[in-house]
């Protein structure tokens, strides 16, 4: 409980408040202040700070002119402030006795908490947001009337809310002290949710791409993330220095918690292909829908905001049905229609090229496998339906293993085995990879692959890095740092062109051919273990 002051000492706490400005220089005065008063003042400042956070327009005016709190007209014109001061008589008394000193303390406290407070508040808001998302009936009532959080009857009728508040003491205190302000914050937090998630995803993607392009830095940072705070290490790696300077927020997160951030990055890296496939699939779904409904496509590309127009949706039941069946895609599209439609148009323009490259990689991979297994090739070319015959596949472990390691080939082959094998035969007749539109015959192709395999066998470090990430061959900095690879590709333009056009497919072909002859444990001996 707060101790009341005697008349003679009415301004004692005001004097104490003013002395806070000299706290560091006068430790004796700090020690003389009763512990109860210090705790009370700290609690009052915390309460008022939360109120100010929830009412930025009031905060701005009071920080400019603290004396406004003594003006009845100003307080009457701001009913939230009036109610807050009535509910918090201790704060009311302190701020009215010496508004300048109290506001000075509040600003100092706000500044000291800075980023730490933001992280704590964000965590608390995330907890509350998650709870409300899981309990929509409670969320609806609290958003209509936040003061229900102080209604014992309401809380008793909702044991899930009661348990949540008991398990989150600080959050519960903030929420009960200023329910309107806190719920306003939560709603803004909820609205920003997806945007913030996309920002974090983008930062992680930036970091992941940087590390993929600088495997030697990646290896050291993953072993010892604290090196990011080592000035000597950063100075020795100008590419890292430049990257951190260009990504200020990411650099701050990384330096504040290097171990936690690098753990997140590794999980992001592991999820990479899966996430990319999901995004690709959603875009492909949207692209196919628009291809099948050109009149909707034309209008949405002219004005993407129509997706949020109820009248437009009602007139196009096909669009309505599509969006209902693709919830995540619909959410992305409605939140940022212009950006999403720009992505879709880029996807559409790249589609034919990407499909050709993807199909070519699949066919090259299958062709290599069949060249190495002529007895399987003969049977499949006679009867492509055998690809869907479990007994046949099980009787040929090499085919079974190949299809398991190449799920995309497997999916294409199983969906339409006749068409797939027909394409493969055309590819086989045309030969392998070439340059300037000229196709190589199979003997030349195998010679090139064997030669490149020998080169990689003599450069284990390069073999490991580009087996994990074939796109490194298109990274100018990586190539400059590996002049022997650059020289080899200059001398073998056919390999160079194919590697640039479709690095993943070529590396698979090299690994299949070289893996049989490579020493056990080398980068090419078990390529599937090197893939991420």
C-alpha positions in Angstrom: 0.0 0.0 0.0 1.1 3.6 -0.6 2.1 5.6 2.5 0.3 9.0 2.7 2.5 12.0 3.4 2.1 14.4 6.3 1.2 18.0 5.4 4.7 19.3 6.2 6.2 16.8 3.7 3.7 17.3 0.9 6.4 18.0 -1.6 8.9 15.3 -0.5 8.3 12.9 -3.4 8.5 15.8 -5.8 11.9 16.6 -4.5 12.8 12.9 -4.8 11.5 12.9 -8.3 13.7 15.8 -9.2 16.7 14.2 -7.6 16.4 11.3 -10.1 18.1 13.6 -12.6 21.2 13.4 -10.4 20.8 9.7 -9.4 24.2 8.5 -10.7 26.1 11.4 -9.1 24.4 11.1 -5.7 24.1 7.5 -4.7 23.6 8.4 -1.0 20.3 10.2 -1.9 19.2 7.1 -3.8 19.9 4.9 -0.8 18.0 7.2 1.5 14.8 6.8 -0.5 12.5 4.2 1.2 12.3 1.0 -0.8 8.5 1.1 -0.8 8.5 4.6 -2.4 11.0 3.4 -5.0 8.9 0.4 -5.9 5.7 2.5 -6.0 7.3 5.1 -8.3 8.7 2.4 -10.6 5.2 0.8 -10.8 3.5 4.1 -11.4 6.0 5.1 -14.1 5.5 1.7 -15.7 1.7 2.1 -15.7 1.9 5.6 -17.1 4.4 4.5 -19.7 2.0 1.9 -20.9 -0.9 4.4 -21.1 1.3 6.7 -23.2 2.2 3.9 -25.5 -1.5 3.3 -26.1 -2.3 6.9 -26.6 0.5 8.4 -28.8 -1.5 11.7 -29.6 -1.8 12.4 -25.8 1.8 11.4 -25.2 3.1 13.8 -27.9 1.3 16.8 -26.4 2.2 15.9 -22.8 5.9 15.4 -23.6 5.9 18.8 -25.3 4.1 20.5 -22.5 3.7 18.5 -19.2 1.8 21.3 -17.6 -1.3 20.4 -19.7 -2.1 17.7 -17.2 -3.0 20.5 -14.8 -5.4 22.1 -17.2 -9.0 20.9 -16.6 -10.0 21.7 -20.2 -7.3 19.5 -21.7 -8.1 16.6 -19.4 -11.8 16.9 -20.0 -11.2 16.9 -23.8 -9.3 13.6 -23.4 -11.7 11.2 -21.6 -9.2 8.3 -21.7 -6.6 10.4 -19.8 -9.3 11.6 -17.4 -10.4 8.0 -16.6 -6.8 6.9 -16.3 -5.9 9.6 -13.8 -9.1 8.8 -11.8 -8.2 5.1 -11.8 -4.6 5.8 -10.7 -4.7 8.4 -8.0 -1.0 7.8 -7.2 0.1 8.8 -10.7 -2.4 11.6 -10.7 -0.9 13.1 -7.5 2.7 12.7 -8.6 2.2 14.2 -12.1 0.1 17.1 -10.9 2.6 18.0 -8.1 5.5 18.2 -10.5 4.6 17.4 -14.1 8.0 18.3 -15.6 10.0 16.0 -13.2 7.5 13.1 -13.6 7.5 13.4 -17.4 11.2 13.6 -17.5 11.4 10.3 -15.5 8.9 8.7 -17.8 10.9 9.7 -20.9 14.1 8.4 -19.4 12.4 5.1 -18.5 11.0 4.9 -22.0 14.4 5.5 -23.6 16.2 3.1 -21.3 13.8 0.3 -22.1 14.1 1.0 -25.9 14.7 -2.1 -27.9 14.5 -4.4 -24.9 10.9 -3.2 -24.2 10.0 -3.6 -27.8 11.1 -7.2 -27.8 9.3 -7.9 -24.6 6.1 -6.2 -25.8 6.3 -8.0 -29.1 6.6 -11.3 -27.3 3.7 -10.5 -25.0 1.5 -9.3 -27.9 2.5 -12.4 -29.8 1.3 -14.5 -26.9 -2.0 -12.6 -26.6 -2.5 -12.6 -30.4 -2.0 -16.4 -30.5 -4.5 -16.9 -27.6 -7.1 -14.7 -29.2 -6.7 -16.4 -32.6 -7.4 -19.7 -30.9 -10.4 -18.3 -28.9 -12.4 -16.2 -31.4 -15.5 -15.9 -29.2 -13.4 -14.4 -26.4 -11.5 -12.2 -28.9 -14.8 -10.8 -30.3 -16.1 -9.8 -26.9 -12.8 -8.3 -25.6 -12.3 -6.3 -28.8 -15.9 -4.9 -28.4 -15.4 -4.2 -24.7 -11.7 -4.5 -23.4 -12.9 -3.7 -19.8 -14.3 -7.2 -19.6 -10.8 -8.3 -18.7 -11.5 -6.7 -15.3 -14.9 -8.4 -14.9 -14.5 -11.3 -12.5 -17.8 -12.8 -13.7 -16.6 -12.7 -17.4 -13.2 -14.2 -16.6 -14.8 -16.9 -14.4 -17.0 -17.9 -17.3 -14.0 -18.3 -19.6 -11.5 -20.6 -17.8 -9.2 -20.6 -20.8 -8.8 -16.8 -20.4 -8.4 -17.2 -16.7 -5.6 -19.7 -17.2 -3.9 -17.6 -19.8 -3.9 -14.5 -17.6 -2.5 -16.5 -14.6 0.3 -17.8 -16.8 1.2 -14.4 -18.2 1.4 -12.1 -15.1 3.0 -9.0 -16.6 0.8 -9.1 -19.7 -2.3 -9.6 -17.4 -1.2 -6.6 -15.3 -0.7 -4.3 -18.4 -4.0 -5.5 -19.9 -6.0 -4.9 -16.7 -4.4 -1.5 -16.0 -5.1 -0.2 -19.5 -7.4 -2.6 -21.4 -8.4 -0.1 -24.1 -4.8 0.9 -24.9 -3.5 -2.6 -24.7 -6.2 -4.1 -27.0 -5.6 -1.2 -29.5 -2.0 -2.3 -29.6 -3.0 -5.9 -30.1 -5.2 -5.1 -33.0 -2.5 -3.1 -34.7 -0.1 -5.9 -34.0 -2.5 -8.4 -35.5 -3.0 -6.3 -38.6 0.8 -6.0 -39.1 1.3 -9.7 -38.5 1.6 -11.0 -42.1 3.6 -7.9 -43.2 6.1 -8.5 -40.3 6.3 -12.2 -41.1 7.1 -11.3 -44.8 9.8 -8.9 -43.6 11.4 -11.5 -41.4 11.1 -14.1 -44.3 12.8 -11.6 -46.7 15.7 -10.9 -44.2 16.2 -14.6 -43.7 16.2 -15.2 -47.5 18.8 -12.4 -47.9 21.0 -14.0 -45.3 20.5 -17.4 -46.8 21.4 -16.2 -50.3 24.5 -14.5 -49.0 25.7 -17.6 -47.1 25.0 -19.8 -50.2 27.2 -17.5 -52.2 30.0 -17.3 -49.7 30.4 -20.9 -48.4 33.7 -20.3 -46.6 32.1 -17.5 -44.5 29.0 -19.7 -44.0 31.1 -22.6 -42.7 32.9 -20.4 -40.1 29.8 -18.5 -38.9 27.9 -21.8 -38.5 30.7 -23.2 -36.4 31.0 -20.0 -34.4 28.2 -17.4 -34.8 29.9 -15.0 -32.4 32.5 -14.2 -35.1 30.0 -11.7 -36.5 31.0 -9.5 -33.5 34.7 -10.0 -34.1 36.0 -6.9 -35.8 39.1 -8.7 -37.1 37.0 -11.4 -38.7 34.6 -9.0 -40.3 37.5 -6.8 -41.6 39.1 -9.9 -43.2 35.8 -10.6 -45.1 34.8 -7.4 -46.9 31.9 -9.1 -48.6 30.4 -9.8 -45.1 31.2 -6.3 -44.0 29.4 -4.9 -47.0 26.4 -7.2 -46.6 26.0 -6.2 -42.9 26.2 -2.5 -43.7 23.5 -2.9 -46.4 21.1 -4.8 -44.1 21.0 -2.8 -40.9 18.1 -4.5 -39.1 19.3 -8.0 -39.9 22.9 -7.0 -38.8 21.5 -5.8 -35.5 19.5 -9.0 -34.8 22.5 -11.1 -35.8 24.9 -9.2 -33.5 22.5 -9.2 -30.6 21.9 -12.9 -30.7 24.2 -14.6 -33.1 23.6 -18.2 -32.0 19.8 -17.8 -32.0 19.8 -16.0 -35.4 22.1 -18.6 -37.1 19.9 -21.4 -35.7 16.9 -19.7 -37.4 18.9 -19.4 -40.6 19.8 -23.0 -40.6 16.2 -24.0 -40.1 15.2 -21.6 -42.9 17.8 -23.1 -45.1 16.6 -26.6 -44.5 13.0 -25.6 -45.2 14.1 -23.6 -48.3 13.2 -26.0 -51.1 9.9 -27.0 -49.5 8.9 -23.4 -49.0 9.9 -22.5 -52.5 7.9 -25.4 -53.9 4.8 -24.2 -51.9 5.1 -20.6 -53.2 5.7 -21.9 -56.8 2.7 -24.2 -56.5 0.4 -21.3 -55.3 1.6 -19.1 -58.1 1.1 -21.9 -60.6 -2.4 -22.4 -59.3 -3.2 -18.7 -59.8 -1.6 -18.6 -63.2 -3.6 -21.6 -64.4 -6.8 -20.1 -63.0 -6.2 -16.8 -64.9 -5.2 -18.7 -68.1 -8.6 -20.4 -67.9 -10.6 -17.2 -67.1 -9.1 -14.6 -69.5 -11.8 -12.0 -68.8 -11.2 -12.1 -65.0 -7.4 -12.0 -65.7 -7.7 -8.9 -67.9 -9.7 -7.0 -65.2 -7.5 -8.1 -62.3 -4.3 -7.2 -64.1 -5.7 -3.7 -64.9 -7.0 -3.2 -61.3 -5.8 -5.8 -58.7 -7.9 -4.1 -56.0 -11.0 -5.7 -57.5 -10.2 -8.8 -55.6 -11.5 -6.9 -52.5 -14.6 -5.7 -54.3 -17.6 -7.7 -53.1 -19.7 -6.8 -56.1 -17.0 -7.9 -58.5 -16.6 -11.2 -56.6 -20.3 -11.8 -56.6 -20.4 -11.4 -60.4 -17.6 -13.9 -60.9 -18.5 -17.1 -58.9 -15.5 -18.9 -60.4 -13.1 -16.4 -58.8 -15.0 -16.6 -55.5 -14.8 -20.4 -55.6 -11.1 -20.4 -56.4 -10.3 -18.0 -53.6 -12.3 -20.0 -51.1 -10.4 -23.1 -52.1 -7.0 -21.4 -51.8 -7.1 -19.7 -48.4 -3.4 -18.7 -48.0 -3.1 -17.5 -51.6 -6.4 -15.5 -51.2 -5.1 -13.9 -48.0 -1.8 -12.8 -49.7 -3.8 -11.5 -52.7 -6.3 -9.5 -50.6 -3.7 -8.0 -48.3 -1.4 -6.7 -51.1 -3.2 -7.2 -54.5 -0.8 -5.0 -56.5 2.3 -6.7 -55.4 0.8 -10.2 -55.7 -0.4 -9.5 -59.3 3.0 -8.1 -60.2 4.5 -11.4 -59.0 2.0 -13.4 -60.9 2.8 -11.5 -64.1 6.5 -12.1 -63.7 5.8 -15.8 -63.0 3.6 -15.9 -66.1 6.4 -14.4 -68.3 9.0 -16.8 -66.9 6.7 -19.8 -67.1 7.5 -21.1 -70.6 11.2 -20.7 -70.1 11.2 -22.2 -66.7 9.0 -25.2 -67.9 11.4 -25.8 -70.7 14.5 -25.8 -68.4 12.7 -27.9 -65.8 11.5 -30.4 -68.4 14.9 -30.6 -70.0 16.6 -31.3 -66.7 14.1 -34.1 -66.0 14.6 -35.6 -69.4 18.4 -35.3 -69.2 18.3 -37.1 -65.8 16.0 -39.9 -67.0 18.1 -40.3 -70.2 21.3 -40.7 -68.2 19.6 -43.3 -66.0 18.3 -45.3 -69.0 21.6 -45.1 -70.7 23.1 -46.8 -67.7 20.4 -49.5 -67.5 19.7 -50.6 -71.1 17.5 -53.6 -70.0 15.1 -51.4 -68.0 15.2 -48.8 -70.9 14.2 -51.5 -73.4 11.2 -52.6 -71.4 10.0 -49.1 -70.5 10.2 -47.9 -74.1 8.1 -50.9 -75.2 5.6 -50.4 -72.3 5.8 -47.1 -70.5 2.9 -48.2 -68.2 5.4 -50.3 -66.4 6.4 -47.1 -64.5 3.1 -47.5 -62.7 3.5 -51.2 -62.1 4.6 -51.7 -58.5 5.7 -55.2 -59.1 7.9 -54.1 -62.0 9.4 -51.2 -60.0 10.1 -53.4 -57.0 11.8 -56.0 -59.2 14.2 -53.3 -60.4 15.8 -51.8 -57.3 17.9 -49.3 -59.4 14.7 -47.9 -60.9 13.0 -47.8 -57.5 16.0 -46.0 -56.0 16.1 -43.5 -58.9 12.4 -42.6 -58.7 12.7 -42.1 -54.9 15.6 -39.8 -55.4 13.9 -37.9 -58.2 10.3 -37.3 -57.0 9.5 -34.7 -59.7 10.5 -37.1 -62.5 8.5 -39.8 -60.7 5.4 -37.6 -60.6 5.6 -36.7 -64.3 6.3 -40.3 -65.3 3.5 -41.7 -63.2 0.9 -39.1 -64.3 1.4 -39.7 -68.0 4.0 -42.5 -68.6 3.4 -42.7 -72.4 3.8 -39.0 -73.0 6.9 -38.8 -70.7 8.7 -41.8 -72.4 7.8 -40.3 -75.8 9.5 -37.1 -74.8 12.5 -39.0 -73.4 12.9 -40.9 -76.7 12.8 -37.6 -78.7 15.4 -36.2 -76.3 17.5 -39.3 -76.7 17.4 -39.1 -80.5 18.4 -35.4 -80.4 21.4 -36.0 -78.2 22.7 -34.3 -75.0 23.7 -30.8 -74.3 25.4 -28.4 -76.7 26.1 -24.7 -77.4 24.7 -22.2 -79.8 21.9 -24.5 -80.7 24.2 -27.4 -81.7 23.5 -30.7 -80.0 26.2 -33.0 -78.9 26.0 -36.7 -79.6 26.0 -39.1 -76.7 29.6 -40.1 -77.0 30.7 -36.5 -76.9 28.3 -35.8 -74.0 29.6 -38.7 -72.0 33.2 -37.6 -72.7 32.4 -34.1 -71.5 30.7 -35.4 -68.3 33.5 -37.8 -67.6 36.1 -35.0 -68.1 34.2 -32.6 -65.8 33.8 -35.4 -63.2 37.6 -35.9 -63.3 38.1 -32.2 -62.7 35.8 -32.2 -59.7 37.5 -35.4 -58.4 40.8 -33.4 -58.3 39.1 -30.4 -56.6 37.2 -31.8 -53.6 36.4 -28.5 -52.1 34.8 -27.1 -55.3 33.0 -30.4 -55.8 31.5 -30.3 -52.3 30.4 -26.7 -52.7 28.8 -26.9 -56.1 27.3 -30.3 -55.4 25.4 -28.6 -52.5 24.7 -25.4 -54.5 25.2 -25.8 -58.3 24.0 -22.1 -58.8 27.4 -21.0 -57.4 28.8 -21.3 -61.0 26.7 -18.3 -61.8 28.1 -16.3 -58.9 30.7 -13.9 -60.2 32.5 -13.5 -56.9 32.7 -17.3 -56.4 34.1 -17.8 -59.8 36.7 -15.0 -59.2 37.8 -16.8 -56.0 38.2 -20.1 -57.9 40.3 -19.4 -61.0 40.9 -23.1 -61.7 37.2 -23.7 -62.2 36.9 -20.5 -64.3 39.8 -21.6 -66.5 38.3 -25.1 -66.9 34.9 -23.8 -68.0 36.5 -21.4 -70.4 38.3 -24.4 -72.0 35.0 -26.4 -72.1 32.3 -24.0 -73.4 29.7 -26.8 -73.8 29.9 -27.6 -70.1 30.0 -24.0 -69.2 26.8 -23.1 -71.2 24.9 -26.1 -69.8 26.1 -25.4 -66.3 24.9 -21.8 -66.5 21.5 -22.8 -68.1 20.7 -25.7 -65.9 23.3 -26.3 -63.2 21.2 -28.7 -61.1 20.5 -31.1 -64.0 24.1 -31.1 -65.2 25.5 -31.8 -61.7 23.0 -34.7 -61.3 24.3 -36.1 -64.6 27.9 -35.7 -63.6 27.2 -37.3 -60.2 25.4 -40.3 -61.7 28.2 -41.0 -64.1 31.2 -40.2 -61.8 29.6 -41.6 -58.6 30.2 -45.1 -59.7 33.9 -44.6 -60.2 34.5 -42.0 -57.4 36.4 -43.1 -54.2 34.1 -44.0 -51.4 33.5 -40.9 -49.2 34.3 -38.4 -51.9 32.0 -35.5 -52.8 30.8 -37.4 -55.9 30.5 -40.9 -54.4 27.1 -40.3 -52.7 25.7 -37.1 -54.2 22.3 -37.6 -52.6 23.9 -37.0 -49.2 25.4 -33.7 -50.4 22.1 -32.2 -51.5 20.2 -29.9 -49.3 
